[in-house]
Amino acid sequence: MLNKLESLEDESLAVKYLAKFNEATKRHGSLIMNRDEKLSHDEWEQECRISKGKLDQVLKEIQEL
């Protein structure tokens, strides 16, 4: 994935997608590590599903570049 971004000629597009990827992985990682103690188990599962979906979408967009 990073190789794909590094090989893009449009550096601003690469930076945009790298930022989207970083944000998606940051949120997903935080949920996986269960750092938000305020969430119930059901809320945590739902948030994990949502964040994984967002991460998958970003990865798909990068692959389609």
PDBQT receptor file of N, H, CA, C and O in Angstrom, charges set to zero:
ATOM      1  N   MET A   1       0.811  -1.165   0.000  1.00  0.00    +0.000 N 
ATOM      2  CA  MET A   1       0.000   0.000   0.000  1.00  0.00    +0.000 C 
ATOM      3  C   MET A   1       0.870   1.249   0.000  1.00  0.00    +0.000 C 
ATOM      4  O   MET A   1       0.621   2.178  -0.768  1.00  0.00    +0.000 OA
ATOM      5  N   LEU A   2       1.878   1.278   0.847  1.00  0.00    +0.000 N 
ATOM      6  H   LEU A   2       2.080   0.523   1.471  1.00  0.00    +0.000 HD
ATOM      7  CA  LEU A   2       2.775   2.431   0.871  1.00  0.00    +0.000 C 
ATOM      8  C   LEU A   2       3.561   2.549  -0.430  1.00  0.00    +0.000 C 
ATOM      9  O   LEU A   2       3.811   3.656  -0.907  1.00  0.00    +0.000 OA
ATOM     10  N   ASN A   3       3.948   1.423  -1.001  1.00  0.00    +0.000 N 
ATOM     11  H   ASN A   3       3.744   0.524  -0.613  1.00  0.00    +0.000 HD
ATOM     12  CA  ASN A   3       4.644   1.458  -2.288  1.00  0.00    +0.000 C 
ATOM     13  C   ASN A   3       3.768   2.088  -3.352  1.00  0.00    +0.000 C 
ATOM     14  O   ASN A   3       4.247   2.855  -4.187  1.00  0.00    +0.000 OA
ATOM     15  N   LYS A   4       2.491   1.767  -3.323  1.00  0.00    +0.000 N 
ATOM     16  H   LYS A   4       2.102   1.143  -2.645  1.00  0.00    +0.000 HD
ATOM     17  CA  LYS A   4       1.536   2.321  -4.278  1.00  0.00    +0.000 C 
ATOM     18  C   LYS A   4       1.501   3.843  -4.137  1.00  0.00    +0.000 C 
ATOM     19  O   LYS A   4       1.547   4.561  -5.136  1.00  0.00    +0.000 OA
ATOM     20  N   LEU A   5       1.420   4.330  -2.911  1.00  0.00    +0.000 N 
ATOM     21  H   LEU A   5       1.383   3.747  -2.100  1.00  0.00    +0.000 HD
ATOM     22  CA  LEU A   5       1.376   5.776  -2.698  1.00  0.00    +0.000 C 
ATOM     23  C   LEU A   5       2.686   6.450  -3.087  1.00  0.00    +0.000 C 
ATOM     24  O   LEU A   5       2.684   7.540  -3.658  1.00  0.00    +0.000 OA
ATOM     25  N   GLU A   6       3.798   5.801  -2.776  1.00  0.00    +0.000 N 
ATOM     26  H   GLU A   6       3.799   4.915  -2.311  1.00  0.00    +0.000 HD
ATOM     27  CA  GLU A   6       5.101   6.384  -3.112  1.00  0.00    +0.000 C 
ATOM     28  C   GLU A   6       5.316   6.462  -4.619  1.00  0.00    +0.000 C 
ATOM     29  O   GLU A   6       6.055   7.322  -5.097  1.00  0.00    +0.000 OA
ATOM     30  N   SER A   7       4.681   5.575  -5.364  1.00  0.00    +0.000 N 
ATOM     31  H   SER A   7       4.081   4.875  -4.975  1.00  0.00    +0.000 HD
ATOM     32  CA  SER A   7       4.884   5.555  -6.807  1.00  0.00    +0.000 C 
ATOM     33  C   SER A   7       3.962   6.519  -7.558  1.00  0.00    +0.000 C 
ATOM     34  O   SER A   7       4.113   6.692  -8.767  1.00  0.00    +0.000 OA
ATOM     35  N   LEU A   8       3.027   7.136  -6.876  1.00  0.00    +0.000 N 
ATOM     36  H   LEU A   8       2.904   6.996  -5.893  1.00  0.00    +0.000 HD
ATOM     37  CA  LEU A   8       2.126   8.089  -7.535  1.00  0.00    +0.000 C 
ATOM     38  C   LEU A   8       2.897   9.338  -7.973  1.00  0.00    +0.000 C 
ATOM     39  O   LEU A   8       3.735   9.856  -7.235  1.00  0.00    +0.000 OA
ATOM     40  N   GLU A   9       2.603   9.801  -9.167  1.00  0.00    +0.000 N 
ATOM     41  H   GLU A   9       1.923   9.379  -9.767  1.00  0.00    +0.000 HD
ATOM     42  CA  GLU A   9       3.241  11.029  -9.639  1.00  0.00    +0.000 C 
ATOM     43  C   GLU A   9       2.635  12.255  -8.962  1.00  0.00    +0.000 C 
ATOM     44  O   GLU A   9       3.325  13.252  -8.749  1.00  0.00    +0.000 OA
ATOM     45  N   ASP A  10       1.363  12.184  -8.628  1.00  0.00    +0.000 N 
ATOM     46  H   ASP A  10       0.803  11.374  -8.801  1.00  0.00    +0.000 HD
ATOM     47  CA  ASP A  10       0.670  13.293  -7.980  1.00  0.00    +0.000 C 
ATOM     48  C   ASP A  10       0.926  13.208  -6.466  1.00  0.00    +0.000 C 
ATOM     49  O   ASP A  10       0.250  12.473  -5.746  1.00  0.00    +0.000 OA
ATOM     50  N   GLU A  11       1.909  13.971  -6.013  1.00  0.00    +0.000 N 
ATOM     51  H   GLU A  11       2.458  14.568  -6.598  1.00  0.00    +0.000 HD
ATOM     52  CA  GLU A  11       2.301  13.907  -4.606  1.00  0.00    +0.000 C 
ATOM     53  C   GLU A  11       1.198  14.394  -3.668  1.00  0.00    +0.000 C 
ATOM     54  O   GLU A  11       1.053  13.873  -2.561  1.00  0.00    +0.000 OA
ATOM     55  N   SER A  12       0.429  15.375  -4.094  1.00  0.00    +0.000 N 
ATOM     56  H   SER A  12       0.547  15.798  -4.992  1.00  0.00    +0.000 HD
ATOM     57  CA  SER A  12      -0.644  15.876  -3.224  1.00  0.00    +0.000 C 
ATOM     58  C   SER A  12      -1.722  14.820  -3.036  1.00  0.00    +0.000 C 
ATOM     59  O   SER A  12      -2.308  14.724  -1.958  1.00  0.00    +0.000 OA
ATOM     60  N   LEU A  13      -1.989  14.037  -4.052  1.00  0.00    +0.000 N 
ATOM     61  H   LEU A  13      -1.513  14.115  -4.927  1.00  0.00    +0.000 HD
ATOM     62  CA  LEU A  13      -2.946  12.932  -3.940  1.00  0.00    +0.000 C 
ATOM     63  C   LEU A  13      -2.406  11.858  -2.998  1.00  0.00    +0.000 C 
ATOM     64  O   LEU A  13      -3.148  11.303  -2.188  1.00  0.00    +0.000 OA
ATOM     65  N   ALA A  14      -1.122  11.574  -3.109  1.00  0.00    +0.000 N 
ATOM     66  H   ALA A  14      -0.520  12.026  -3.767  1.00  0.00    +0.000 HD
ATOM     67  CA  ALA A  14      -0.495  10.583  -2.236  1.00  0.00    +0.000 C 
ATOM     68  C   ALA A  14      -0.571  11.032  -0.776  1.00  0.00    +0.000 C 
ATOM     69  O   ALA A  14      -0.862  10.230   0.111  1.00  0.00    +0.000 OA
ATOM     70  N   VAL A  15      -0.313  12.302  -0.536  1.00  0.00    +0.000 N 
ATOM     71  H   VAL A  15      -0.077  12.954  -1.257  1.00  0.00    +0.000 HD
ATOM     72  CA  VAL A  15      -0.371  12.843   0.829  1.00  0.00    +0.000 C 
ATOM     73  C   VAL A  15      -1.803  12.763   1.361  1.00  0.00    +0.000 C 
ATOM     74  O   VAL A  15      -2.020  12.411   2.521  1.00  0.00    +0.000 OA
ATOM     75  N   LYS A  16      -2.761  13.084   0.523  1.00  0.00    +0.000 N 
ATOM     76  H   LYS A  16      -2.585  13.370  -0.419  1.00  0.00    +0.000 HD
ATOM     77  CA  LYS A  16      -4.171  13.034   0.922  1.00  0.00    +0.000 C 
ATOM     78  C   LYS A  16      -4.556  11.622   1.361  1.00  0.00    +0.000 C 
ATOM     79  O   LYS A  16      -5.176  11.438   2.408  1.00  0.00    +0.000 OA
ATOM     80  N   TYR A  17      -4.185  10.626   0.553  1.00  0.00    +0.000 N 
ATOM     81  H   TYR A  17      -3.682  10.775  -0.298  1.00  0.00    +0.000 HD
ATOM     82  CA  TYR A  17      -4.541   9.251   0.890  1.00  0.00    +0.000 C 
ATOM     83  C   TYR A  17      -3.741   8.707   2.067  1.00  0.00    +0.000 C 
ATOM     84  O   TYR A  17      -4.249   7.888   2.833  1.00  0.00    +0.000 OA
ATOM     85  N   LEU A  18      -2.515   9.145   2.218  1.00  0.00    +0.000 N 
ATOM     86  H   LEU A  18      -2.102   9.811   1.596  1.00  0.00    +0.000 HD
ATOM     87  CA  LEU A  18      -1.731   8.727   3.378  1.00  0.00    +0.000 C 
ATOM     88  C   LEU A  18      -2.359   9.266   4.663  1.00  0.00    +0.000 C 
ATOM     89  O   LEU A  18      -2.405   8.567   5.675  1.00  0.00    +0.000 OA
ATOM     90  N   ALA A  19      -2.840  10.502   4.621  1.00  0.00    +0.000 N 
ATOM     91  H   ALA A  19      -2.802  11.070   3.798  1.00  0.00    +0.000 HD
ATOM     92  CA  ALA A  19      -3.503  11.085   5.789  1.00  0.00    +0.000 C 
ATOM     93  C   ALA A  19      -4.794  10.330   6.106  1.00  0.00    +0.000 C 
ATOM     94  O   ALA A  19      -5.088  10.067   7.272  1.00  0.00    +0.000 OA
ATOM     95  N   LYS A  20      -5.560   9.983   5.077  1.00  0.00    +0.000 N 
ATOM     96  H   LYS A  20      -5.321  10.196   4.130  1.00  0.00    +0.000 HD
ATOM     97  CA  LYS A  20      -6.795   9.214   5.290  1.00  0.00    +0.000 C 
ATOM     98  C   LYS A  20      -6.475   7.848   5.894  1.00  0.00    +0.000 C 
ATOM     99  O   LYS A  20      -7.161   7.384   6.805  1.00  0.00    +0.000 OA
ATOM    100  N   PHE A  21      -5.429   7.214   5.378  1.00  0.00    +0.000 N 
ATOM    101  H   PHE A  21      -4.871   7.591   4.638  1.00  0.00    +0.000 HD
ATOM    102  CA  PHE A  21      -5.016   5.908   5.884  1.00  0.00    +0.000 C 
ATOM    103  C   PHE A  21      -4.576   6.013   7.346  1.00  0.00    +0.000 C 
ATOM    104  O   PHE A  21      -4.965   5.192   8.177  1.00  0.00    +0.000 OA
ATOM    105  N   ASN A  22      -3.770   7.019   7.653  1.00  0.00    +0.000 N 
ATOM    106  H   ASN A  22      -3.454   7.686   6.978  1.00  0.00    +0.000 HD
ATOM    107  CA  ASN A  22      -3.291   7.202   9.033  1.00  0.00    +0.000 C 
ATOM    108  C   ASN A  22      -4.439   7.424   9.996  1.00  0.00    +0.000 C 
ATOM    109  O   ASN A  22      -4.446   6.854  11.088  1.00  0.00    +0.000 OA
ATOM    110  N   GLU A  23      -5.401   8.232   9.618  1.00  0.00    +0.000 N 
ATOM    111  H   GLU A  23      -5.395   8.694   8.732  1.00  0.00    +0.000 HD
ATOM    112  CA  GLU A  23      -6.541   8.506  10.487  1.00  0.00    +0.000 C 
ATOM    113  C   GLU A  23      -7.364   7.238  10.712  1.00  0.00    +0.000 C 
ATOM    114  O   GLU A  23      -7.777   6.949  11.835  1.00  0.00    +0.000 OA
ATOM    115  N   ALA A  24      -7.599   6.485   9.636  1.00  0.00    +0.000 N 
ATOM    116  H   ALA A  24      -7.264   6.720   8.724  1.00  0.00    +0.000 HD
ATOM    117  CA  ALA A  24      -8.401   5.253   9.746  1.00  0.00    +0.000 C 
ATOM    118  C   ALA A  24      -7.698   4.211  10.618  1.00  0.00    +0.000 C 
ATOM    119  O   ALA A  24      -8.342   3.553  11.435  1.00  0.00    +0.000 OA
ATOM    120  N   THR A  25      -6.395   4.058  10.454  1.00  0.00    +0.000 N 
ATOM    121  H   THR A  25      -5.871   4.593   9.791  1.00  0.00    +0.000 HD
ATOM    122  CA  THR A  25      -5.681   3.063  11.252  1.00  0.00    +0.000 C 
ATOM    123  C   THR A  25      -5.547   3.502  12.708  1.00  0.00    +0.000 C 
ATOM    124  O   THR A  25      -5.546   2.669  13.615  1.00  0.00    +0.000 OA
ATOM    125  N   LYS A  26      -5.433   4.802  12.928  1.00  0.00    +0.000 N 
ATOM    126  H   LYS A  26      -5.433   5.479  12.192  1.00  0.00    +0.000 HD
ATOM    127  CA  LYS A  26      -5.341   5.319  14.303  1.00  0.00    +0.000 C 
ATOM    128  C   LYS A  26      -6.622   5.006  15.068  1.00  0.00    +0.000 C 
ATOM    129  O   LYS A  26      -6.576   4.508  16.193  1.00  0.00    +0.000 OA
ATOM    130  N   ARG A  27      -7.756   5.299  14.457  1.00  0.00    +0.000 N 
ATOM    131  H   ARG A  27      -7.794   5.704  13.543  1.00  0.00    +0.000 HD
ATOM    132  CA  ARG A  27      -9.040   5.043  15.113  1.00  0.00    +0.000 C 
ATOM    133  C   ARG A  27      -9.256   3.553  15.328  1.00  0.00    +0.000 C 
ATOM    134  O   ARG A  27      -9.658   3.128  16.411  1.00  0.00    +0.000 OA
ATOM    135  N   HIS A  28      -8.989   2.763  14.297  1.00  0.00    +0.000 N 
ATOM    136  H   HIS A  28      -8.663   3.108  13.417  1.00  0.00    +0.000 HD
ATOM    137  CA  HIS A  28      -9.206   1.321  14.396  1.00  0.00    +0.000 C 
ATOM    138  C   HIS A  28      -8.286   0.710  15.455  1.00  0.00    +0.000 C 
ATOM    139  O   HIS A  28      -8.718  -0.129  16.246  1.00  0.00    +0.000 OA
ATOM    140  N   GLY A  29      -7.035   1.126  15.468  1.00  0.00    +0.000 N 
ATOM    141  H   GLY A  29      -6.685   1.808  14.825  1.00  0.00    +0.000 HD
ATOM    142  CA  GLY A  29      -6.084   0.615  16.450  1.00  0.00    +0.000 C 
ATOM    143  C   GLY A  29      -6.484   0.961  17.865  1.00  0.00    +0.000 C 
ATOM    144  O   GLY A  29      -6.345   0.144  18.776  1.00  0.00    +0.000 OA
ATOM    145  N   SER A  30      -6.983   2.180  18.053  1.00  0.00    +0.000 N 
ATOM    146  H   SER A  30      -7.095   2.843  17.314  1.00  0.00    +0.000 HD
ATOM    147  CA  SER A  30      -7.434   2.596  19.374  1.00  0.00    +0.000 C 
ATOM    148  C   SER A  30      -8.595   1.728  19.850  1.00  0.00    +0.000 C 
ATOM    149  O   SER A  30      -8.658   1.353  21.021  1.00  0.00    +0.000 OA
ATOM    150  N   LEU A  31      -9.507   1.414  18.945  1.00  0.00    +0.000 N 
ATOM    151  H   LEU A  31      -9.456   1.719  17.993  1.00  0.00    +0.000 HD
ATOM    152  CA  LEU A  31     -10.633   0.552  19.312  1.00  0.00    +0.000 C 
ATOM    153  C   LEU A  31     -10.181  -0.876  19.591  1.00  0.00    +0.000 C 
ATOM    154  O   LEU A  31     -10.639  -1.496  20.550  1.00  0.00    +0.000 OA
ATOM    155  N   ILE A  32      -9.296  -1.393  18.768  1.00  0.00    +0.000 N 
ATOM    156  H   ILE A  32      -8.924  -0.889  17.988  1.00  0.00    +0.000 HD
ATOM    157  CA  ILE A  32      -8.810  -2.765  18.953  1.00  0.00    +0.000 C 
ATOM    158  C   ILE A  32      -8.131  -2.904  20.312  1.00  0.00    +0.000 C 
ATOM    159  O   ILE A  32      -8.265  -3.928  20.982  1.00  0.00    +0.000 OA
ATOM    160  N   MET A  33      -7.406  -1.868  20.709  1.00  0.00    +0.000 N 
ATOM    161  H   MET A  33      -7.297  -1.037  20.165  1.00  0.00    +0.000 HD
ATOM    162  CA  MET A  33      -6.728  -1.889  22.007  1.00  0.00    +0.000 C 
ATOM    163  C   MET A  33      -7.708  -1.590  23.145  1.00  0.00    +0.000 C 
ATOM    164  O   MET A  33      -7.335  -1.620  24.318  1.00  0.00    +0.000 OA
ATOM    165  N   ASN A  34      -8.969  -1.299  22.785  1.00  0.00    +0.000 N 
ATOM    166  H   ASN A  34      -9.272  -1.275  21.832  1.00  0.00    +0.000 HD
ATOM    167  CA  ASN A  34     -10.043  -1.056  23.745  1.00  0.00    +0.000 C 
ATOM    168  C   ASN A  34      -9.674   0.060  24.724  1.00  0.00    +0.000 C 
ATOM    169  O   ASN A  34      -9.772  -0.111  25.939  1.00  0.00    +0.000 OA
ATOM    170  N   ARG A  35      -9.247   1.210  24.177  1.00  0.00    +0.000 N 
ATOM    171  H   ARG A  35      -9.168   1.349  23.190  1.00  0.00    +0.000 HD
ATOM    172  CA  ARG A  35      -8.808   2.325  25.014  1.00  0.00    +0.000 C 
ATOM    173  C   ARG A  35      -9.945   3.215  25.494  1.00  0.00    +0.000 C 
ATOM    174  O   ARG A  35      -9.743   4.052  26.373  1.00  0.00    +0.000 OA
ATOM    175  N   ASP A  36     -11.136   3.049  24.931  1.00  0.00    +0.000 N 
ATOM    176  H   ASP A  36     -11.300   2.369  24.217  1.00  0.00    +0.000 HD
ATOM    177  CA  ASP A  36     -12.271   3.867  25.347  1.00  0.00    +0.000 C 
ATOM    178  C   ASP A  36     -13.117   3.066  26.331  1.00  0.00    +0.000 C 
ATOM    179  O   ASP A  36     -13.989   2.293  25.934  1.00  0.00    +0.000 OA
ATOM    180  N   GLU A  37     -12.851   3.260  27.592  1.00  0.00    +0.000 N 
ATOM    181  H   GLU A  37     -12.142   3.888  27.914  1.00  0.00    +0.000 HD
ATOM    182  CA  GLU A  37     -13.521   2.483  28.642  1.00  0.00    +0.000 C 
ATOM    183  C   GLU A  37     -14.986   2.856  28.807  1.00  0.00    +0.000 C 
ATOM    184  O   GLU A  37     -15.720   2.161  29.510  1.00  0.00    +0.000 OA
ATOM    185  N   LYS A  38     -15.423   3.928  28.181  1.00  0.00    +0.000 N 
ATOM    186  H   LYS A  38     -14.827   4.493  27.610  1.00  0.00    +0.000 HD
ATOM    187  CA  LYS A  38     -16.810   4.371  28.291  1.00  0.00    +0.000 C 
ATOM    188  C   LYS A  38     -17.753   3.534  27.434  1.00  0.00    +0.000 C 
ATOM    189  O   LYS A  38     -18.963   3.532  27.664  1.00  0.00    +0.000 OA
ATOM    190  N   LEU A  39     -17.211   2.827  26.454  1.00  0.00    +0.000 N 
ATOM    191  H   LEU A  39     -16.229   2.828  26.267  1.00  0.00    +0.000 HD
ATOM    192  CA  LEU A  39     -18.048   2.041  25.550  1.00  0.00    +0.000 C 
ATOM    193  C   LEU A  39     -18.448   0.713  26.181  1.00  0.00    +0.000 C 
ATOM    194  O   LEU A  39     -17.627   0.029  26.792  1.00  0.00    +0.000 OA
ATOM    195  N   SER A  40     -19.717   0.361  26.024  1.00  0.00    +0.000 N 
ATOM    196  H   SER A  40     -20.384   0.917  25.528  1.00  0.00    +0.000 HD
ATOM    197  CA  SER A  40     -20.140  -0.983  26.425  1.00  0.00    +0.000 C 
ATOM    198  C   SER A  40     -19.583  -1.960  25.396  1.00  0.00    +0.000 C 
ATOM    199  O   SER A  40     -19.071  -1.551  24.354  1.00  0.00    +0.000 OA
ATOM    200  N   HIS A  41     -19.682  -3.235  25.689  1.00  0.00    +0.000 N 
ATOM    201  H   HIS A  41     -20.098  -3.567  26.536  1.00  0.00    +0.000 HD
ATOM    202  CA  HIS A  41     -19.163  -4.228  24.745  1.00  0.00    +0.000 C 
ATOM    203  C   HIS A  41     -19.866  -4.133  23.394  1.00  0.00    +0.000 C 
ATOM    204  O   HIS A  41     -19.221  -4.197  22.348  1.00  0.00    +0.000 OA
ATOM    205  N   ASP A  42     -21.187  -3.981  23.419  1.00  0.00    +0.000 N 
ATOM    206  H   ASP A  42     -21.711  -3.929  24.269  1.00  0.00    +0.000 HD
ATOM    207  CA  ASP A  42     -21.940  -3.872  22.165  1.00  0.00    +0.000 C 
ATOM    208  C   ASP A  42     -21.555  -2.619  21.379  1.00  0.00    +0.000 C 
ATOM    209  O   ASP A  42     -21.413  -2.659  20.157  1.00  0.00    +0.000 OA
ATOM    210  N   GLU A  43     -21.390  -1.512  22.094  1.00  0.00    +0.000 N 
ATOM    211  H   GLU A  43     -21.505  -1.479  23.087  1.00  0.00    +0.000 HD
ATOM    212  CA  GLU A  43     -20.972  -0.268  21.434  1.00  0.00    +0.000 C 
ATOM    213  C   GLU A  43     -19.571  -0.430  20.848  1.00  0.00    +0.000 C 
ATOM    214  O   GLU A  43     -19.292   0.024  19.738  1.00  0.00    +0.000 OA
ATOM    215  N   TRP A  44     -18.702  -1.079  21.606  1.00  0.00    +0.000 N 
ATOM    216  H   TRP A  44     -18.929  -1.448  22.507  1.00  0.00    +0.000 HD
ATOM    217  CA  TRP A  44     -17.334  -1.313  21.145  1.00  0.00    +0.000 C 
ATOM    218  C   TRP A  44     -17.327  -2.153  19.869  1.00  0.00    +0.000 C 
ATOM    219  O   TRP A  44     -16.611  -1.835  18.919  1.00  0.00    +0.000 OA
ATOM    220  N   GLU A  45     -18.126  -3.229  19.846  1.00  0.00    +0.000 N 
ATOM    221  H   GLU A  45     -18.707  -3.487  20.618  1.00  0.00    +0.000 HD
ATOM    222  CA  GLU A  45     -18.201  -4.070  18.645  1.00  0.00    +0.000 C 
ATOM    223  C   GLU A  45     -18.701  -3.272  17.450  1.00  0.00    +0.000 C 
ATOM    224  O   GLU A  45     -18.165  -3.394  16.348  1.00  0.00    +0.000 OA
ATOM    225  N   GLN A  46     -19.723  -2.460  17.665  1.00  0.00    +0.000 N 
ATOM    226  H   GLN A  46     -20.158  -2.361  18.560  1.00  0.00    +0.000 HD
ATOM    227  CA  GLN A  46     -20.269  -1.660  16.575  1.00  0.00    +0.000 C 
ATOM    228  C   GLN A  46     -19.240  -0.656  16.066  1.00  0.00    +0.000 C 
ATOM    229  O   GLN A  46     -19.065  -0.505  14.857  1.00  0.00    +0.000 OA
ATOM    230  N   GLU A  47     -18.567   0.020  16.971  1.00  0.00    +0.000 N 
ATOM    231  H   GLU A  47     -18.709  -0.103  17.953  1.00  0.00    +0.000 HD
ATOM    232  CA  GLU A  47     -17.532   0.981  16.578  1.00  0.00    +0.000 C 
ATOM    233  C   GLU A  47     -16.392   0.295  15.827  1.00  0.00    +0.000 C 
ATOM    234  O   GLU A  47     -15.852   0.856  14.873  1.00  0.00    +0.000 OA
ATOM    235  N   CYS A  48     -16.023  -0.912  16.251  1.00  0.00    +0.000 N 
ATOM    236  H   CYS A  48     -16.461  -1.368  17.026  1.00  0.00    +0.000 HD
ATOM    237  CA  CYS A  48     -14.981  -1.669  15.558  1.00  0.00    +0.000 C 
ATOM    238  C   CYS A  48     -15.411  -1.993  14.130  1.00  0.00    +0.000 C 
ATOM    239  O   CYS A  48     -14.622  -1.859  13.195  1.00  0.00    +0.000 OA
ATOM    240  N   ARG A  49     -16.653  -2.417  13.965  1.00  0.00    +0.000 N 
ATOM    241  H   ARG A  49     -17.294  -2.526  14.725  1.00  0.00    +0.000 HD
ATOM    242  CA  ARG A  49     -17.161  -2.722  12.621  1.00  0.00    +0.000 C 
ATOM    243  C   ARG A  49     -17.148  -1.480  11.728  1.00  0.00    +0.000 C 
ATOM    244  O   ARG A  49     -16.761  -1.545  10.561  1.00  0.00    +0.000 OA
ATOM    245  N   ILE A  50     -17.571  -0.364  12.286  1.00  0.00    +0.000 N 
ATOM    246  H   ILE A  50     -17.886  -0.311  13.234  1.00  0.00    +0.000 HD
ATOM    247  CA  ILE A  50     -17.599   0.877  11.516  1.00  0.00    +0.000 C 
ATOM    248  C   ILE A  50     -16.188   1.307  11.123  1.00  0.00    +0.000 C 
ATOM    249  O   ILE A  50     -15.937   1.655   9.969  1.00  0.00    +0.000 OA
ATOM    250  N   SER A  51     -15.273   1.282  12.083  1.00  0.00    +0.000 N 
ATOM    251  H   SER A  51     -15.477   0.999  13.020  1.00  0.00    +0.000 HD
ATOM    252  CA  SER A  51     -13.908   1.731  11.782  1.00  0.00    +0.000 C 
ATOM    253  C   SER A  51     -13.215   0.782  10.813  1.00  0.00    +0.000 C 
ATOM    254  O   SER A  51     -12.438   1.227   9.968  1.00  0.00    +0.000 OA
ATOM    255  N   LYS A  52     -13.479  -0.510  10.918  1.00  0.00    +0.000 N 
ATOM    256  H   LYS A  52     -14.110  -0.872  11.604  1.00  0.00    +0.000 HD
ATOM    257  CA  LYS A  52     -12.898  -1.461   9.959  1.00  0.00    +0.000 C 
ATOM    258  C   LYS A  52     -13.446  -1.203   8.569  1.00  0.00    +0.000 C 
ATOM    259  O   LYS A  52     -12.709  -1.284   7.586  1.00  0.00    +0.000 OA
ATOM    260  N   GLY A  53     -14.729  -0.894   8.476  1.00  0.00    +0.000 N 
ATOM    261  H   GLY A  53     -15.328  -0.828   9.275  1.00  0.00    +0.000 HD
ATOM    262  CA  GLY A  53     -15.326  -0.570   7.182  1.00  0.00    +0.000 C 
ATOM    263  C   GLY A  53     -14.684   0.657   6.562  1.00  0.00    +0.000 C 
ATOM    264  O   GLY A  53     -14.426   0.686   5.359  1.00  0.00    +0.000 OA
ATOM    265  N   LYS A  54     -14.424   1.674   7.379  1.00  0.00    +0.000 N 
ATOM    266  H   LYS A  54     -14.633   1.651   8.357  1.00  0.00    +0.000 HD
ATOM    267  CA  LYS A  54     -13.773   2.887   6.880  1.00  0.00    +0.000 C 
ATOM    268  C   LYS A  54     -12.348   2.597   6.432  1.00  0.00    +0.000 C 
ATOM    269  O   LYS A  54     -11.902   3.094   5.398  1.00  0.00    +0.000 OA
ATOM    270  N   LEU A  55     -11.637   1.793   7.213  1.00  0.00    +0.000 N 
ATOM    271  H   LEU A  55     -11.999   1.389   8.053  1.00  0.00    +0.000 HD
ATOM    272  CA  LEU A  55     -10.272   1.417   6.845  1.00  0.00    +0.000 C 
ATOM    273  C   LEU A  55     -10.270   0.607   5.551  1.00  0.00    +0.000 C 
ATOM    274  O   LEU A  55      -9.445   0.846   4.669  1.00  0.00    +0.000 OA
ATOM    275  N   ASP A  56     -11.177  -0.336   5.437  1.00  0.00    +0.000 N 
ATOM    276  H   ASP A  56     -11.847  -0.530   6.154  1.00  0.00    +0.000 HD
ATOM    277  CA  ASP A  56     -11.274  -1.128   4.211  1.00  0.00    +0.000 C 
ATOM    278  C   ASP A  56     -11.570  -0.247   3.005  1.00  0.00    +0.000 C 
ATOM    279  O   ASP A  56     -11.037  -0.476   1.919  1.00  0.00    +0.000 OA
ATOM    280  N   GLN A  57     -12.428   0.770   3.196  1.00  0.00    +0.000 N 
ATOM    281  H   GLN A  57     -12.861   0.956   4.078  1.00  0.00    +0.000 HD
ATOM    282  CA  GLN A  57     -12.769   1.672   2.094  1.00  0.00    +0.000 C 
ATOM    283  C   GLN A  57     -11.546   2.469   1.647  1.00  0.00    +0.000 C 
ATOM    284  O   GLN A  57     -11.312   2.627   0.448  1.00  0.00    +0.000 OA
ATOM    285  N   VAL A  58     -10.770   2.968   2.600  1.00  0.00    +0.000 N 
ATOM    286  H   VAL A  58     -10.960   2.840   3.573  1.00  0.00    +0.000 HD
ATOM    287  CA  VAL A  58      -9.559   3.717   2.260  1.00  0.00    +0.000 C 
ATOM    288  C   VAL A  58      -8.580   2.817   1.510  1.00  0.00    +0.000 C 
ATOM    289  O   VAL A  58      -7.992   3.234   0.512  1.00  0.00    +0.000 OA
ATOM    290  N   LEU A  59      -8.403   1.593   1.984  1.00  0.00    +0.000 N 
ATOM    291  H   LEU A  59      -8.880   1.255   2.795  1.00  0.00    +0.000 HD
ATOM    292  CA  LEU A  59      -7.494   0.658   1.306  1.00  0.00    +0.000 C 
ATOM    293  C   LEU A  59      -7.972   0.362  -0.112  1.00  0.00    +0.000 C 
ATOM    294  O   LEU A  59      -7.161   0.279  -1.035  1.00  0.00    +0.000 OA
ATOM    295  N   LYS A  60      -9.267   0.203  -0.289  1.00  0.00    +0.000 N 
ATOM    296  H   LYS A  60      -9.926   0.271   0.461  1.00  0.00    +0.000 HD
ATOM    297  CA  LYS A  60      -9.818  -0.055  -1.617  1.00  0.00    +0.000 C 
ATOM    298  C   LYS A  60      -9.563   1.130  -2.554  1.00  0.00    +0.000 C 
ATOM    299  O   LYS A  60      -9.180   0.958  -3.711  1.00  0.00    +0.000 OA
ATOM    300  N   GLU A  61      -9.786   2.335  -2.024  1.00  0.00    +0.000 N 
ATOM    301  H   GLU A  61     -10.097   2.475  -1.084  1.00  0.00    +0.000 HD
ATOM    302  CA  GLU A  61      -9.535   3.534  -2.833  1.00  0.00    +0.000 C 
ATOM    303  C   GLU A  61      -8.082   3.611  -3.255  1.00  0.00    +0.000 C 
ATOM    304  O   GLU A  61      -7.792   3.955  -4.402  1.00  0.00    +0.000 OA
ATOM    305  N   ILE A  62      -7.170   3.303  -2.363  1.00  0.00    +0.000 N 
ATOM    306  H   ILE A  62      -7.405   3.024  -1.431  1.00  0.00    +0.000 HD
ATOM    307  CA  ILE A  62      -5.741   3.352  -2.689  1.00  0.00    +0.000 C 
ATOM    308  C   ILE A  62      -5.398   2.289  -3.727  1.00  0.00    +0.000 C 
ATOM    309  O   ILE A  62      -4.637   2.560  -4.656  1.00  0.00    +0.000 OA
ATOM    310  N   GLN A  63      -5.940   1.098  -3.586  1.00  0.00    +0.000 N 
ATOM    311  H   GLN A  63      -6.558   0.877  -2.831  1.00  0.00    +0.000 HD
ATOM    312  CA  GLN A  63      -5.671   0.041  -4.544  1.00  0.00    +0.000 C 
ATOM    313  C   GLN A  63      -6.179   0.386  -5.937  1.00  0.00    +0.000 C 
ATOM    314  O   GLN A  63      -5.609  -0.051  -6.937  1.00  0.00    +0.000 OA
ATOM    315  N   GLU A  64      -7.252   1.172  -6.002  1.00  0.00    +0.000 N 
ATOM    316  H   GLU A  64      -7.714   1.527  -5.190  1.00  0.00    +0.000 HD
ATOM    317  CA  GLU A  64      -7.841   1.522  -7.297  1.00  0.00    +0.000 C 
ATOM    318  C   GLU A  64      -7.146   2.698  -7.967  1.00  0.00    +0.000 C 
ATOM    319  O   GLU A  64      -7.488   3.043  -9.099  1.00  0.00    +0.000 OA
ATOM    320  N   LEU A  65      -6.177   3.326  -7.300  1.00  0.00    +0.000 N 
ATOM    321  H   LEU A  65      -5.899   3.046  -6.382  1.00  0.00    +0.000 HD
ATOM    322  CA  LEU A  65      -5.461   4.462  -7.910  1.00  0.00    +0.000 C 
ATOM    323  C   LEU A  65      -4.634   4.004  -9.093  1.00  0.00    +0.000 C 
ATOM    324  O   LEU A  65      -3.964   4.818  -9.730  1.00  0.00    +0.000 OA
TER     325      LEU A  65
